[in-house]
Amino acid sequence: MPFPAPRPNREQKPPSAPYIPPSVTQRPADDASPPAWKRPRMDDSRSESQYSIPHTVTSVPSTSQSHPLRFPIQPLHRFQGASATIKRPREIAHFSYDENHEYKEDESGIQYYCKPQMGVDLCEGFDTFNRYEDKEDPHIDSLLRALISKEQREGAKVEADFVTWRGMMTRIMTAPFDMFASFEMFATLHQGTIYIEEDFQAKAAERASENQNPPPNNRRNNYQNNHQSHSHEMMTYWGYKFETLSLSPDPPANTSAAFLQNRRNTVVSNHAQHCSIVHTAFGSNSLFLGGEVDGLWEPKPDISQNPNAPIPWIELKTTELVEHMTDRDILKYERKLLKFWAQSFLLGVTKVIVGFRSKQGILRSIDVYETSQIPGMVRRGSRCWDGNTCINFAAAFLGKLKETITEEGVYKISLRKKAGVIQVWKVKDEGTGGILSEEFVRWRDKGEKDTKNEIDENKEPGEHMPTSLAS
């Protein structure tokens, strides 16, 4: 697959910021509830209450001034209280990547969950891992391409306040309770919509840092001899191996026993994927979010019969199995559940399936969680994070972004590790910095021009064009 042409570089000069230590959520002194671990199973009928969003956030300076927007994470009590509700994610478009990681406007990348065999070594096949990694900045091109196709099919423009990948919103949403949270993003405004993408160069530098001390050439043997210090590369592979062991291109009823038994010998590859694009809203902030979905629990519902029916997507995760969990082990695991929940919540994924492995990477057991019940699990356990606060924080930040990014150009969104403050400032006065593809800009500009021409043709003599279109 040919790499996309490079786009303009963007100046990155983050302003200095004082250190603001993050807080640690603690159990109230008068709370006598035990921190006992309890995993609600699929038949747990208890549901979570609706989330709420606060009306106001402390005002901060505009990026048009000498100082950037500074959005402090603490104190978290600002993000509590009742207000607007969350709009349930509804799929509006989708696309797949094939085995060569080439864009396909179809559902060929969809797979189905079939319970994997226990006792399998997740290290198997590591040396033949067919790993895809972007070598050039992909921006949000595939997401925009799918939106163009939708508009061409339906003959109408789809509009939202924000367009981005699910990963960007996950980082923002989990920041209040992630003590080591950090991210670098770019944003641009075009025809009333803010488009956000990851800072590719910053991400590449982070990835290089993680792999700067690779194991010796015989990576597998080195791992087995010293499994206490396994590589980041191997742990990443475990996740993809678990997906290969758990998925089938056909529904379980149509999957042969021979295929299921041979899955452990399949070469692991992350080239092929399926991505769902949903329309959702946090209070008054509407979003189009795109993200990879691992598979389906059962076939998708017929939208012609019930267009609002949730799609039974699943999210697959792996984690270490601890036989006798201490309070510290519970805290560690429930902190990990924060990201599991946020990723799934944002796209409307209904179930999170966790594969528990030994330190050596042997798959030992499976747990299936309903996404909607995960915040309640943590609330009855360590209380190390709160779903309401995460959503309220994200809604408040998006609202402040809308007030801040009101002009064309490129903006930087940055949270430094342990800084406790998200900063937003302008790095380029004109253009989109490559965030938007030329194809998308041409398509949207053509649509706006056609709309203006149609209004001109239908105007009565002496009638003025509306200001919003004439400007």
Salt bridges, closest charged atoms under 4 A:
GLU11 OE2 - LYS13 NZ 2.66
ASP31 OD2 - ARG27 NH1 3.75
ASP31 OD2 - ARG383 NH1 2.48
ASP44 OD2 - ARG46 NH2 2.69
GLU48 OE1 - ARG379 NH2 2.85
GLU91 OE1 - HIS94 ND1 3.80
GLU91 OE1 - LYS300 NZ 2.87
ASP98 OD2 - LYS104 NZ 3.95
GLU105 OE2 - ARG153 NH1 3.13
GLU107 OE2 - HIS94 NE2 3.66
GLU107 OE2 - LYS300 NZ 2.86
ASP121 OD2 - ARG220 NH2 3.08
GLU124 OE2 - ARG264 NH2 2.82
ASP127 OD1 - ARG219 NH2 4.00
GLU133 OE2 - ARG131 NH2 3.45
GLU133 OE2 - ARG207 NE 3.68
ASP137 OD2 - ARG10 NH2 3.74
ASP137 OD2 - HIS139 ND1 3.63
ASP141 OD2 - ARG7 NH2 2.77
GLU151 OE2 - ARG444 NH2 2.62
GLU154 OE2 - LYS150 NZ 2.77
GLU159 OE1 - LYS157 NZ 3.90
ASP161 OD2 - LYS402 NZ 3.38
GLU184 OE1 - LYS412 NZ 3.04
GLU197 OE2 - ARG10 NH1 3.01
GLU197 OE1 - HIS139 ND1 2.81
GLU198 OE2 - ARG171 NH2 3.33
ASP199 OD2 - LYS412 NZ 3.38
GLU210 OE1 - HIS232 NE2 3.44
GLU233 OE2 - ARG219 NH1 2.90
GLU315 OE2 - LYS317 NZ 3.34
GLU320 OE2 - LYS359 NZ 2.98
ASP367 OD2 - ARG39 NH1 3.09
ASP367 OD1 - ARG41 NH1 2.70
GLU370 OE2 - LYS351 NZ 3.46
GLU403 OE1 - LYS400 NZ 2.75
GLU407 OE1 - LYS426 NZ 3.11
GLU438 OE1 - ARG442 NH1 3.87
ASP445 OD1 - HIS190 NE2 3.57
ASP450 OD2 - LYS446 NZ 3.08
ASP456 OD1 - LYS459 NZ 3.93
